[in-house]
Amino acid sequence: MLAARFERAAHIESDMVGETFIVTGMVPPQGPPPDEASAQLELRRKNICLLADSFADAGFFPVIDDVVVSPGVLDLYRRLLRTRPLLLVELVPSLDVVRARDQGRDKHVFSLWGHLDAQLRTSMPRVGLWIDTSSMTAEQTVDLIMTNPGEASIAT
């Protein structure tokens, strides 16, 4: 929805890059084995950065859709992305809302990834635009992002 608000934009979804581009040999982020899972996540993010920069070079606004819950992932994006300004939006609904939304979807991932909420809230620096979307629609969320781009900007 966010990318659709721009005249020229590309939506780069992390799951698609990992799950669609790797035809054989993919190890999911939870592993096993954990070392290969970590290596593939890093490879996915390196390629996301290359795609984003390529689209930006061609005049498109790249929107990266990824789960950024650790300083290491944030640092990787800061280091590898050439495109500036770099904007970060963290969607942080309550855990109960995340659980309920997951139950209403075809792809159920809460049991695998619900623990990331605690990691986000305890280890991520409070940079960028953090939005509690618990009582917001997707349209309201995008409206808020579009009206606050300066708050989303992070120093590199």
TAGIJO-V210258 format. One record per residue. RES is the residue in one letter. PSI is psi in whole degrees, -180 to 180 (NA if undefined). D_FIRST is the distance of its C-alpha to the first C-alpha in Angstrom with 1 decimal. Layout:
# TAGIJO-V210258
res:RES psi:PSI d_first:D_FIRST
res:RES psi:PSI d_first:D_FIRST
This chain:
# TAGIJO-V210258
res:M psi:-38 d_first:0.0
res:L psi:-48 d_first:3.8
res:A psi:-33 d_first:5.5
res:A psi:-15 d_first:5.2
res:R psi:-10 d_first:6.9
res:F psi:152 d_first:9.7
res:E psi:-39 d_first:12.5
res:R psi:113 d_first:13.0
res:A psi:156 d_first:10.7
res:A psi:133 d_first:11.0
res:H psi:115 d_first:9.1
res:I psi:103 d_first:12.3
res:E psi:122 d_first:12.4
res:S psi:-46 d_first:15.7
res:D psi:-39 d_first:16.7
res:M psi:-43 d_first:16.4
res:V psi:-44 d_first:18.5
res:G psi:-45 d_first:21.0
res:E psi:-23 d_first:21.3
res:T psi:-40 d_first:21.0
res:F psi:-37 d_first:22.7
res:I psi:112 d_first:25.6
res:V psi:-43 d_first:27.6
res:T psi:149 d_first:30.6
res:G psi:7 d_first:31.5
res:M psi:135 d_first:28.2
res:V psi:124 d_first:28.9
res:P psi:160 d_first:26.2
res:P psi:-28 d_first:25.4
res:Q psi:-3 d_first:27.9
res:G psi:-161 d_first:30.6
res:P psi:166 d_first:33.4
res:P psi:148 d_first:34.8
res:P psi:-34 d_first:33.1
res:D psi:-38 d_first:34.1
res:E psi:-37 d_first:32.5
res:A psi:-45 d_first:29.3
res:S psi:-42 d_first:29.1
res:A psi:-40 d_first:30.0
res:Q psi:-34 d_first:27.3
res:L psi:-42 d_first:24.6
res:E psi:-42 d_first:25.9
res:L psi:-43 d_first:26.0
res:R psi:-48 d_first:22.4
res:R psi:-35 d_first:21.4
res:K psi:-44 d_first:23.8
res:N psi:-34 d_first:22.3
res:I psi:-44 d_first:18.7
res:C psi:-42 d_first:20.3
res:L psi:-44 d_first:22.1
res:L psi:-47 d_first:19.0
res:A psi:-46 d_first:17.1
res:D psi:-38 d_first:20.3
res:S psi:-45 d_first:20.9
res:F psi:-42 d_first:17.7
res:A psi:-41 d_first:18.3
res:D psi:-28 d_first:21.8
res:A psi:7 d_first:20.8
res:G psi:14 d_first:18.8
res:F psi:151 d_first:15.2
res:F psi:111 d_first:13.0
res:P psi:131 d_first:12.7
res:V psi:111 d_first:10.1
res:I psi:129 d_first:12.2
res:D psi:99 d_first:11.1
res:D psi:164 d_first:14.6
res:V psi:112 d_first:16.9
res:V psi:97 d_first:18.9
res:V psi:9 d_first:21.7
res:S psi:150 d_first:24.7
res:P psi:-32 d_first:26.2
res:G psi:-41 d_first:27.0
res:V psi:-44 d_first:23.5
res:L psi:-44 d_first:22.6
res:D psi:-38 d_first:25.8
res:L psi:-47 d_first:25.1
res:Y psi:-43 d_first:21.8
res:R psi:-39 d_first:23.8
res:R psi:-40 d_first:26.6
res:L psi:-30 d_first:25.0
res:L psi:128 d_first:22.2
res:R psi:-29 d_first:23.8
res:T psi:131 d_first:20.7
res:R psi:150 d_first:21.1
res:P psi:158 d_first:20.1
res:L psi:121 d_first:18.8
res:L psi:140 d_first:16.2
res:L psi:128 d_first:15.9
res:V psi:122 d_first:13.7
res:E psi:120 d_first:15.3
res:L psi:119 d_first:13.9
res:V psi:65 d_first:17.3
res:P psi:166 d_first:17.7
res:S psi:156 d_first:21.3
res:L psi:-36 d_first:22.6
res:D psi:-38 d_first:23.4
res:V psi:-41 d_first:19.9
res:V psi:-45 d_first:18.7
res:R psi:-46 d_first:21.7
res:A psi:-42 d_first:20.9
res:R psi:-39 d_first:17.3
res:D psi:-39 d_first:18.7
res:Q psi:-26 d_first:21.3
res:G psi:5 d_first:18.9
res:R psi:161 d_first:17.2
res:D psi:-37 d_first:18.9
res:K psi:109 d_first:18.9
res:H psi:117 d_first:21.0
res:V psi:2 d_first:21.2
res:F psi:-41 d_first:22.3
res:S psi:-30 d_first:25.9
res:L psi:-38 d_first:25.3
res:W psi:1 d_first:23.0
res:G psi:-30 d_first:23.6
res:H psi:-18 d_first:26.1
res:L psi:-21 d_first:23.6
res:D psi:-46 d_first:22.9
res:A psi:-40 d_first:26.5
res:Q psi:-44 d_first:26.2
res:L psi:-49 d_first:23.2
res:R psi:-21 d_first:25.0
res:T psi:-29 d_first:28.4
res:S psi:-17 d_first:28.0
res:M psi:135 d_first:25.0
res:P psi:146 d_first:25.9
res:R psi:72 d_first:24.1
res:V psi:155 d_first:22.5
res:G psi:-165 d_first:19.1
res:L psi:115 d_first:17.0
res:W psi:126 d_first:17.5
res:I psi:122 d_first:15.8
res:D psi:104 d_first:17.4
res:T psi:15 d_first:14.7
res:S psi:-41 d_first:17.5
res:S psi:23 d_first:17.5
res:M psi:149 d_first:14.0
res:T psi:167 d_first:11.4
res:A psi:-40 d_first:7.8
res:E psi:-42 d_first:7.6
res:Q psi:-38 d_first:10.6
res:T psi:-47 d_first:9.5
res:V psi:-42 d_first:7.0
res:D psi:-44 d_first:9.9
res:L psi:-41 d_first:12.3
res:I psi:-45 d_first:11.0
res:M psi:-28 d_first:11.0
res:T psi:-4 d_first:14.5
res:N psi:46 d_first:15.9
res:P psi:-31 d_first:15.5
res:G psi:-36 d_first:19.2
res:E psi:-27 d_first:19.2
res:A psi:-19 d_first:16.9
res:S psi:133 d_first:19.3
res:I psi:144 d_first:21.8
res:A psi:148 d_first:25.2
res:T psi:NA d_first:26.1
